[in-house]
Amino acid sequence: MQAEFRAPRRRARVQEEYEGSLPVSRRPEERSLFRAELINQHVLIRDPEHIQKIHNQGFFGKGVLSRARPDHSISDQWEEHEGLFLPLVSLARYQELLRWAGATLSAQGLDEEAVNQTLLKLSQPVGMEDLRGEGQVENGQEGAGPEGGASPCTEMANHNPDSDSFSDSDSEPIPGPGPGPGPGSLVPGPGFVLVVSDSEAAVRIREVRRTPLLLSEYLQLSLEEAFFLVYGLGCLSVHMHQEPLSIIQLWRKFQSLRPDFVSSYAAYHHFRSRGWVPKEGGGAKYGVNLMLYRKGPPFYHASYSVVIERANDAFEGSPLRPFSWRSLAALSRITANVSKELMLCYVIYPADQSQAELDSPECLNRLQVQEVIISRWVSSRERAEQDDI
């Protein structure tokens, strides 16, 4: 018996059209194969075209520099300046970028004098003749802006997690890029911005400067999302050390990274198959594993907060997350306060299933998923309903 799902709550303002999810493809000649890399226990997609298709058609993953949609740039404002569209940043923001660039150069082993010289050169005003001479116009990028081509400026991205193309109370900023050559590494790079000072300043600065940092926006997939794209839809290839991983290799690798991966993936696959968009991003904020959206976060608020549990076919065994009545009531109250419902999702394992069987995704054929929706009983509300009767 399955839980009775209720109608989702639609967002008041929807600013985009819905694209159908990525199709299921079993025949190799019909597959639209995307590529991802397994780096430092994270599954990352770097190709901009792959990023847009995977995120827009099913809302898989989130940008490493964004709260959700992977389209963060160095500035949300652009302005025409002598025939060129340039990103607009405040003087305070530009100085912050310089500090980040200085810290990055120091971490790379440059001494203080070399760092200061580099930052001084970066922060010098750039004349339009110099800007054009550095290849922006020669490469056919004159007039390129946020809608017109990939000028060097459009490849810049900042690391402010508080801005996104849509605001979602269920979303959560993800951690920033770590050290080393991983995603979003801070690297001083080319590109130009239009720097303006505050309007209250005595002398108004308005000049073109080089951007101090070059950040690349990548799409980060959860392990469940990545495996669903590989195993469920057959449209993704995950590489590690430049070598593609087979389905069995990927399954075992993800199990080694997450001991509860079998249960979490079984639940994820179940909800995706029923037309829901499960997201992990906001779950930690509410103390649950998943948030369930109808169609996707831009269209509907999350309807359910899901806690994944493991049980055998007699509903016995050690739970993944032991609850006391007090902790369960607290979680239910938090969920109700944000206009969602709490769901316990039980992944049921056959009693005779061996550990060896779990080393292959074929074990999913024997697992069952049962949902239980938890509702708070409010005595005052109950009395009011009885009075109405």
ZIGIJO-V75455 format. One line per field, one symbol per residue. ss: DSSP state (h for helix, s for strand, l for the rest). phi: phi as a letter, one per 20 degrees, with the letter a starting at -180 (. if undefined). A space follows every 50 residues. Layout:
ss = ???
phi = ???
This chain:
ss = lllllllllslllllllllllllllllhhhlllssssssllssssllhhh hhhhhhlllllssllllllllllllllssssllssssssshhhhhhhhhh hhhhhhhllllhhhhhhhhhhhllsllhhhhhhlllllllllllllllll lhhhhlllllllllllllllllllllllllllllllsllllsssssllll lllllssssslllsllllssslhhhhhhhhhhlllsssssllssllhhhh hhhhhhhlllhhhhhhhhhhhhhllsssslllhhhhlllsssssllllls lllsssssssssllllllllllllhhhhhhhhhhhhhlllsssssssssl lllllhhhhlhhhhhhlsssssssllllhhhhhhhhhhl
phi = .efeeeffefffcddbeedffgffbdegfdfdedccceclmcecddfgff gfffffdplembffdcfbfecfcfbedcbfclncecfdcfffffffffff fffffffeofffffffffffffefgdfffffffeoffgemdfnfcfdcnd fgffeebeceeecbfbebfeecgegffefneefmffcgbfoccdeceffe ffdeebbecfffcdddeddddfffffffffeedmccdddclmdfefffff gfffffecgefgfffgfffffffenedecegefffdmcecdddemqgfdc ffecdddecdbefdlcofffbfdefffffffffgfffdmcdecedeedef fefefffffcfffffdedccdceeceedfffffffffff
